[in-house]
Amino acid sequence: MTQAEPIRVLIVDDQPVVRSGLGAFLQAFADLELVGEASNGEEALRLCQTLRPDVILMDLIMPVMDGVEATRQVSAQHPEIQVLALSSFSDDDLVRRAMQAGAVGYLLKNVSHIALAEAIRAAHAGRATLAPEAAQVLIRATRRPQSPGHDLTPREREVLALMVQGLGNLEIATRLGIGEATVKTHVSHVIAKLGASGRTEAVALAIRLGLIS
């Protein structure tokens, strides 16, 4: 009987001390293996290409590219990789956006090591694990209708505000200090989330619905 391969885990968090602590925790379990670390979503996406982790422990509030957008792109580009959101925050909007982006579970950083190990194993098997606070958010979400644009990320709202001002993709990229290709992705997400037929309708909806202050 051959021993099963350990579950390959990538840690994504902008705090070095958090990455160090999680890395030390993984060493305590023979069936879990740390294969890499990233400090933001863009780094995580690059590492996914080369390291091919089984599970990502994904922080959500990070610079450059946040964990929600990284989760969305990992889910689209590498559907075989499971993303387990691990955050210090459990506000309704963050939980909803992480799960809608494709996270298989949502845990708070105060979770015990044993519970986190079990969640990683469950994620690898495609099973969801939710902190009680996250579960309550999802339950509440099923009880009330959502208005168009409720799930726009902070960055998408920034892009939308500049769209309303009439700026093109290159101008938005320059204003926000990001790549034009990234802006195109954000614009596509904005249009899709508003249920608009295109850029012009998305701007009109944003104004009508009061999405931009």
C-alpha positions in Angstrom: 0.0 0.0 0.0 1.5 3.3 -1.1 1.3 6.4 1.1 -0.9 9.2 -0.3 0.8 12.3 -1.6 0.6 15.2 0.9 -1.8 18.1 0.1 0.2 20.9 -1.5 -0.7 24.2 0.2 0.1 27.8 -1.0 -0.2 30.5 1.6 -1.2 34.0 0.5 -1.1 36.8 3.0 0.5 40.3 3.0 1.7 39.9 6.6 5.1 38.0 6.9 4.4 37.0 10.5 1.1 35.4 9.4 2.8 33.5 6.6 5.5 32.3 9.0 3.0 31.1 11.6 0.9 29.3 9.0 4.0 27.7 7.5 5.1 26.4 10.9 1.6 25.0 11.6 1.7 23.0 8.3 4.9 21.3 9.3 3.0 19.6 12.2 0.9 17.6 9.8 2.5 14.8 7.7 -0.3 15.0 5.1 0.1 18.8 4.5 3.0 20.3 2.6 3.9 24.0 2.2 4.9 24.6 -1.4 5.0 28.4 -1.5 4.1 31.8 -0.1 2.8 35.0 -1.7 2.2 38.4 -0.3 -0.6 39.4 -2.7 -3.0 38.1 -5.3 -0.8 38.8 -8.3 2.1 36.8 -6.8 -0.3 34.0 -6.0 -1.5 33.8 -9.6 2.1 33.6 -10.9 3.0 30.9 -8.4 -0.1 28.8 -9.3 1.4 28.4 -12.8 4.6 26.9 -11.5 3.8 25.3 -8.1 0.3 23.8 -8.9 -0.9 23.8 -5.3 -3.9 21.7 -4.3 -5.2 24.3 -1.8 -4.6 28.0 -1.3 -5.0 29.7 2.1 -6.1 33.1 0.8 -6.1 36.3 2.9 -8.7 38.7 1.5 -7.5 42.2 2.3 -4.2 42.7 0.5 -2.5 45.3 -1.7 -1.9 45.1 -5.5 -4.6 42.5 -6.0 -6.9 41.5 -3.1 -7.9 38.0 -2.2 -11.4 38.2 -3.7 -10.1 39.1 -7.2 -7.3 36.5 -6.9 -9.8 33.9 -5.9 -12.0 34.7 -8.9 -9.0 34.4 -11.3 -7.7 31.2 -9.7 -11.1 29.7 -10.0 -11.3 30.7 -13.7 -7.8 29.7 -14.7 -7.1 26.8 -12.4 -10.4 25.2 -11.4 -8.6 22.2 -10.0 -7.1 24.4 -7.2 -9.3 24.9 -4.2 -9.2 28.3 -2.4 -9.9 28.5 1.3 -10.5 32.1 2.4 -8.7 32.9 5.7 -9.5 36.3 7.0 -9.6 38.5 10.1 -12.9 39.9 9.0 -16.4 38.5 8.6 -18.5 41.4 7.4 -21.3 40.4 5.1 -20.0 41.9 1.9 -16.6 40.4 2.2 -17.9 36.9 2.9 -20.4 37.1 0.0 -17.8 38.3 -2.5 -15.3 35.6 -1.4 -17.8 32.8 -1.8 -19.2 34.2 -5.1 -15.6 34.4 -6.4 -15.2 30.7 -5.9 -13.8 30.1 -2.4 -14.7 26.6 -1.2 -14.7 27.8 2.4 -14.3 30.8 4.7 -12.5 30.7 8.1 -11.4 33.4 10.5 -7.8 33.6 11.5 -8.6 32.7 15.1 -9.4 29.2 14.0 -7.6 26.4 15.8 -4.8 24.5 14.0 -6.7 21.3 14.2 -9.8 22.9 12.6 -7.7 24.6 10.0 -6.0 21.3 9.1 -9.4 19.6 8.7 -10.7 22.5 6.6 -7.7 22.1 4.2 -8.4 18.4 3.9 -12.1 19.1 3.3 -11.2 21.8 0.7 -8.9 19.3 -1.1 -11.9 17.0 -1.3 -14.1 19.8 -2.6 -16.1 20.1 0.6 -17.0 23.5 2.1 -16.0 24.6 5.6 -17.5 27.8 7.0 -16.9 29.7 10.1 -20.2 30.2 12.0 -20.1 33.9 11.3 -19.7 33.2 7.5 -22.5 30.7 7.6 -24.8 33.3 9.1 -23.9 35.8 6.4 -24.9 33.3 3.7 -28.1 32.4 5.5 -29.1 36.1 5.8 -28.2 36.7 2.1 -30.8 34.1 1.0 -33.5 35.9 2.9 -33.3 39.3 1.2 -33.1 40.4 -2.4 -29.9 41.9 -3.7 -29.8 45.1 -5.8 -27.6 45.4 -8.9 -24.0 46.3 -8.1 -24.2 45.0 -4.5 -21.3 42.7 -5.2 -18.9 45.2 -6.8 -15.5 45.1 -5.2 -13.9 48.4 -3.9 -11.5 48.4 -7.0 -14.4 47.8 -9.3 -16.3 50.7 -7.8 -13.2 52.9 -8.3 -13.1 51.8 -12.0 -16.8 52.4 -12.3 -16.5 55.9 -10.9 -13.8 56.8 -13.5 -16.0 55.2 -16.2 -18.8 57.6 -15.1 -16.3 60.5 -15.5 -15.8 59.4 -19.1 -12.3 58.0 -18.8 -11.1 55.3 -21.2 -9.3 52.1 -20.1 -5.8 53.6 -20.6 -6.7 56.7 -18.7 -8.2 54.6 -15.9 -5.0 52.5 -15.8 -2.8 55.6 -15.5 -5.0 57.1 -12.8 -5.1 53.9 -10.7 -1.5 52.8 -11.4 -2.5 49.4 -12.8 -2.2 47.7 -16.1 -4.6 48.4 -19.0 -5.4 44.6 -19.2 -6.3 44.6 -15.5 -8.7 47.6 -16.2 -10.3 45.7 -19.0 -10.9 42.8 -16.7 -12.5 45.1 -14.0 -14.7 46.8 -16.7 -15.9 43.4 -17.8 -16.8 42.4 -14.3 -18.6 45.7 -13.7 -20.7 45.3 -16.8 -21.5 41.7 -15.9 -22.4 42.4 -12.3 -24.7 45.3 -13.3 -26.4 43.1 -15.9 -25.6 45.8 -18.5 -25.2 45.2 -22.2 -22.1 47.3 -22.4 -20.1 50.2 -21.0 -22.6 52.9 -21.8 -25.5 51.1 -20.1 -23.3 50.3 -17.1 -22.5 54.0 -16.6 -26.2 54.9 -17.0 -27.2 52.2 -14.4 -24.5 53.4 -12.0 -25.9 56.9 -12.1 -29.5 55.8 -11.8 -28.9 53.4 -9.0 -26.7 55.9 -7.1 -23.8 53.5 -7.0 -21.2 56.3 -7.3 -21.2 59.0 -4.6 
